[in-house]
C-alpha cells in the first residue's frame, strides 16, 4: 500500500516552511503541511499582544536565502514577521500544500507498509513516507494551577489568546509573569490601565535594546545590493555568537565576559529605575544566561510610574475580585493577564504522541532514557522521522540558525538515501549515543553547569535538571556538521 504523500509536515511556522522548502529542493514535492491554527506563521500568527516584536535583530531573524530588505526597524514588530511568513509561503508555493484548523492527535510507524500513519482529531488518518514535526519550541501555553482561578469574576486573558478589541483603559490589571513576553507587554499595559500590578516569581536579565527605525535609504540599499544586508547579518550574528557561545556556553573559560554582560544589565537597571528597593527586587540572583535574557528600553521604566507596582510575594490564591499573596495582602483587580509562558518538557517534546518502531513511544522514551536526538533531528527506533524541535537542536540565538542547519542535514540525508536507491532511514543507536555524550561533555563548560542557576527556574532545564535544549557549539560548527555528518551514521532500507 503506497502512502498518500511523500511526506507529512506538522506545523506551518517558519520551521515547517523551512522543512517544506527543503523537501521541494530534494524532489519530494507531494507533501502536506498540517496546522492546528487558522493560518500560517506559527508563533507570529498566534501571538499579537501589544508590544509584540522580535527580540533578535530583524536582519538575522529571517532565512539567509530569502532576506527581507523591508524591515521597518532594527527589531521588527510582530505584524511584520507575520507578513514575512506569508511572503515565504507564497514565494515557495507552500500555501496550497497547507491544511489549517487541522489538529494532529498522533503518528504511528506502520512497519508492514514502511510509512507513517498520522491521526487527526476529526478521526481522519493520513499516511506519508516521511514525517517531519515542526511544532515549535514555544507552542504549548502554560497556565499554573493557581488556587481559586476558576472563581475570578473579572476578565482573564492569556498572551497567546489576546483579543485585539479588548480595551485596557481604566482597568485595574495584574500581569503574572516576568519573562520575555511580559517585558514587551508591561509598558504597553501601563500606558492604559488605571492600576497595574506585576507579579514576579523570577526576575529576568534585561539589557539595553539598540533599536531604531531603518531609514528608507538603507532599505533601498538592502533591496538593490543584497550583499550589504548580508554584511549586516554577518556582523549581528558575530555579536550574538560572542554573547551566547562565549559568555554562556564557554562560561568557565570566559567568566569575565559573562560577568560583564551581567554588569551591563545591572547598570541598565540602575539607570532606569529610581526606587532602590524596586531595583533590588528586579535584580536576578542567578548568573547571566541561565535563562534567556532579553532586550528592552521601556520595561524597567514602567516601574517608575505611580500606578505600576511590583509584587514579589508568592501567590496564595486568586479570589473573585483580586489576588491574595502569602503575606496576606490582597490586590484588587478586574483584569488578569497571564504571561506565564510555555510548557516545554512535559508536553512539548514531542507535542504529539509519536509511536515508532517496536511500539516505542517517543515522549515516554525521552523521559525514561534522557532527552536526546542525533544532531538535534533524528532518533533511533523512529525511521523516516525528522523531529525539528528536539533536544540539543537549538543553535545560536536566532531560530533561523537552527532551521537552516536542519534543512542542510535533511538535504544531505535525503540525497544519500536516493543515491543508494533506498526509501527508509534510521539513525543508529551508536551514532546517537556518541552525539549525546559529546554535547553533554561540552555543556560541562557552560553557565548551566558551571555557573549559579539555582534560582533561575529556566526552561532551558528539563525535569531531570539537564540543560538539554541548546546545542553547545558555534553556529559555524552546527552548519558544518549538517553537511558533513558521517553518512554511515544512518541505516538505510527499502520499503516493502
N, C-alpha and C positions, 0 to 999 in steps of 0.2 A: 504494500500500500504506500504510494508516494505521498509525502506531506503536502498540505495545501500551499505552503510558502517555503521559499528558500530559508527565510529567517523571520523570527518574530522579535520585535524590539519592544520592550516595555518601558514607556516613558518618552514624552515628546519635549523634554527640556533640551538644553544645549548638549548634554551627554548623549541622549538618544539621537539627536540630529547629527552629531559628530559620527556616531556609530553607523547611522544610515548612509551618510556621505561615503564612508569607507566601504560599506557593502557595495554601493554603486561602483566604486573605483575598482573593486576586485571582480566585478561581474555578477554579483548576487543581487540582481535588480528586482526580483519578485519577493518583496518583503512587506510586512505590515507593521505599523507603529501604533501601539495601543496606549491610550492616555486616559486616565480616570477623570481629568478635568475637562472643562468645556472648550478649551483652546490650548494651543501650544505655548511653550515658553517656560514651563516648569515653575521655579520659584518666582520668576518675573511676571508670571500670569497670576499666581496665587496671591502674592503679596502686592498690595498697593496702598499701604498705610501712609499717612502724612510723613514726609521727610525721607521716604524710601530713596536710597541711592546706592550705587555700587561703592564698596569700601576698598576697592583696589583701583588704581588709576585706569581710566577707561581705555587708554591706549593699549593696555595689555589684557584687559578683560574682554577679549574677543578672539576669534580664530586668527592665527597668524596668516593663514592663506586667504582670509576674507576680511581684511581690515575695513573699519568703518571710519572714513575721514570726516564724518559729520557730527561727532560728539559735541554737545554744546558746552560742556565743562570738563575739567580735568577728571572729576568724579561725576559721572553722568547720573541723572535721576533715573529712577526705575522705569518710567514710561519709555525712555529711550532704549533701554535694554530689551523691553518687550517688542518695540518696533524693530530692533536689530534681529531678534529671533524670527519675527515674521519675514523679514528680508531674506534671511538664510533659508527658511523653508521654501520661499518662492524661487530663490536663485537656484537651489539644488533640486527643485521639483519634488519636494518631500510631502507637501500638504496632501496630495491626492493619495498618498500611502498611509495617512493617519486616520485613526478612528477615535473620536472623542467620546467623553462620557462612557467610557468602557473600563469597568473595574475588573482587574485580574485577581482572581482568588488564589491561584497557584499554578505550578507547572510540574509535570512528571515526565521523566525519561522513559520512553517506550523502547525497551531493549529489543523486542521482537521486530519492530519496524525501524529502529535506529533513528528516531526523531523525538521531538518534544511535543507533548500534549498540554496545551495551555487552557486552563479552565476559567471561564468568565463568570461574573456574579449573576448574570441573567440565565445561566445554565448552558450557554453555548460553549463548545470546545473548538480550539483552533490548533492545527498542527504545523510545525515548522522544523526543518532540518537543524537549524541553529537557533539558540535562544540567547538574546542579549538583554540583560537587565540594566536599565539606566534610570533607576528610580530616585537618584539624588541622595546626597548625604543628609540634607535637612528637609525631609519631606513628610515626616510623621510628627505633627504638632503634639506637644505635651502640656497637659494641664494637671498640676499636682492635686491630689485629693484633699483639698482644704476642707476641714470640717465645717458644715453649715452652708457651703456654697450654693446648695440647691434651695436654700431659704432666702437668698438675696433677692430683694424686691425691685432693685434697680436694673440698669442696663449692664449686661455682660458682653464684652466683645473681645475676641482673640485677634491678635495682629494678623494671623493668616486668613481671617474671615472678616476683614474690615469692610464696613458699609460706607461707601463714598458719600452718601447723602446724610450721614449721621452728623449732627451739629453739636459740637462740644461747648459752644458758647454758654457761659454762665453755669456750667456743670461743676459739681464737686466730685472730682475724679481721683481714682487711685490707679497707679500702674504697678503691677507686680512683676519684678524682673529688672535687671540692670545689665543685660547682655548687649550685643551689638545692635539688635533691633531697638531696644529701649533707648540707647544712646542717640539714635536718629529720631525717635518718636517723642521723647520727653520735651525737647524745646518746642516742638510744634503744638503739643497739647497745652503747654504752659502759656502759649500765646492766646488761647481761647478760654480755657477753663477758669472759673472763678476761684477754685482752690484745687491744688494738685498735691497728692502725697505719693512719693515714690518709695515703694517697699523694696529694700535691698537686702539680699542674703549674702551676696559676694560682690565686693567692688571689682571694677574692671580697669585694666590699664588703658588709658586714653592718651594718645599723642596728638600733636597739632596736625591739622589737615591742610596741606598746601593745595588749596582748591581755588579755582578762578574760572571765569568764562574763557573759552578758547576763541580768540579773535577770528572773525570771518576770513581774514587774510591767511591765517595759519591753516584753517580748514581747507581753503582753496589750494594751498601749497601741498597739503597731505593728499588731496584728490589728484592733483596734476603730477606730483612727484612722490609716489608711494614710498620711495626709499627714505624720504625724510621721516615718515611715520614709523618705518621700520627702525630707524635710528633711535627715535624717541622710545619705542618699545624696548629696544636693547638696553637703553640707559635705565629705564624703570625696572626692568627685570633684574638688572645688576644690583640696584638698590634693595629690592626685595630679597634677593639671594643673600645679600650681606646680613640683612636683618634676620631672616628665617634660618638660613643654613648655618651661618657662622655663630650668630648670637644665641640661637635656640638649640639647634641640633649639635653644635660643637661647643656647648656650654663650658665643659671642663677645660677646653683649650682656649676659650675666649671669654672668660668671665667678665673681663673689663668692658667688652663691648656690650654684654648683656646688662651689666650694672649701669653702663652709660645710657642705654635705652630707658631703663627704669628711672634714672635721674632726670632725663628729658621729660618723661611723663609726670614726674613729681613737680618739676619746675612749671610745667604747663598748668597743673592743678593749682599751685600757689598763685600763679599769675591771674587765674580766672575766678577763684572762689575767695570771698573776703573773710568769711567766718572760719576761725581756726578749728572749732570742733567739727564743723561740716567737712573741712578738708581732711581731718584725721579719719573720719568715718568713710570718706571716699577713697582713702589710700589702701591699696591692696597689701596684704601681708604674705604674699607668695611671690616667687621670682617672675620677672617679666618673661612671657612666653608660655607659662604653664597652661594658660587658657588663651584663646586667640585674642590679641589686643585689637583695638580699633582706633579710628581717627575721628576727631570732631573738634570744631572750634566753638560749639554752642552748648554742648551738653552740660559742662560744668557751670557755665554762666547762668543757666536756668535756676540753679540753687541760690543765686543771689536775690531772686525775686521774692517779695514778701508773701506771696500766695503759694509758693512752692516749698514743700517740706520733705526732708529725707528721713525715712523711718527704717531703723536697722534692728529693732527688736523683732523676734520671730513671731509669725502669725499663729495665734492660738485658735481662732475660729472666725468665720465670716457670719455676720448677723444680717438681718433683713435690711438694715439701713447703715451698715458700716462694717469695719474690720477691727477686731479686738486682738491686741498683741499680748505676749506673755507677761508683760509688766502690768497688765490690767487696763491700759489706755485704749480707748475706743476712738477710731477715726470715722466720723460720719461722712458717708459718700452716697452718691446716687448713680455713679458710673464706675464700673470695674473693668479695667483694661488688662488683659493677660498677655504679657510679653515673656512667657515662661519657656520659650524655646522649643526644642525638639527632642524626641526620644531616639537616640541613635542605636544603642547596643541591645536594647530589649526587643524592638520591633522593626528596626531599620536594616539590620544585617541578617538576613535579607528582608526586604519589605513585603515579600510574598512568600508563601510556602513553596519550596523547591525540593523535589524528591529526585535524587539522582540514581545512579546505578546501584543495584542490590538494595533498593529501598532506603538509601541513606538520606536523611533529612538534613539539608544544609544548615539551617538555623540551629538545630539540635547538635549537629556535629561540631559546628564552630564553638558552641558554648561548652561542650564537653571536652574538646580537644584543642582549645585555644583558637582565637580568631587568626585566620591565615589565608593567603591567596598568592599563588606564584606570580611574581611581578605585578601583584595587585590586580589580577584579572582572571585567572583560571584556578580551578580547584580539582584535586584528584577525586575520582568517583563521580564526576559531573561532566560527561562527554558533551562536546559541542555547546558548552555554556561559556559565555563571556560575561562575567559579572563586573560591570563598570564602576560600581561604587562598592569597593571591597576593602578589607583590611590592608594596610600598608600601600595603598594606591595613591593617596593624595600627595602630590608633589608640588613644592613651592607654595605660594600663597594665592596664585590665580588658578581658579578651577580649570581654565583652558589649558594650562600646562599639563594637568592630569589627562584631560580629554585627548589632547593631541598625541601624547605619549602612548595612550591606549589605542588610538587609531593606528599608529605605526605598528604596534605589536599585532593588532588584528590583521593588518595588511601583510606583514611578513608571514604570519601563521597560515593564512588562507592561501597565499601564493605557493607556499611549500606543500600544503595539503593538495592543491590542484596539480602541482608538478609531479607529485607521487601518484596521481590518479586515484586518490582516496577521498572519502567523504566524512569521516569521523576523526576527531582528535580528542585526546585526553592527556593532561599533564601528568607526568609520572610522580609517584609519591616521593621518590628520592630527590627529584629536582625541586619539588615544593618544599621539602624539609630543609634542603640546602639553602634556599632563599630565605626561609623563615629564620634559620639560625644566623644568617648573615645580617639581616635587618635588625634582629634582636640584639646582636652584638654591637652594631653601630649605634643603636639607641642608648647604649650604656653611657655614651658621652654627652647625651642631651640633657637639657634642663629638666626633662620629665623624670629622670632617674638621678641626675647629679645635683639638681637644684632642690629648692624647698617648694614643693607643690601641695603640701598637706592641706591647705585651706582653699585651694583653687576651685574645687568642685567642677573640674573641666570636662567637657565632653570628649576631649582627646583620650581620656582614660575609660576603659571598659569596666565591667563589673568585677573583673579579676585584678584590677589595678594596673593593667598593661596599657601603655600608650600605643595602641595598635592601629591608629588611623593614618598617620603620616608616613610617607616613605622617607627614610633618613638619609637621603642622598641629594646631590645637587640636581637641578633641572637638566643640566648637560648630561649627567650620568643616566638619568631616567630615560632621556631620549636616545642616548647611545645604546643602552641595553635593549630598548624597544626594537631596534633594527639589527641587533647583533646577538640576541639571546641564542643559546645553542638549540638548533632545530631538533636535535635528538632528545631534548627535554620532554618532548611530546611522543605519545604513542599514536600511530595513525592506523586507520582501518577503513574497510569498505562496507557500506550499508548493504544488508541482505535484501 
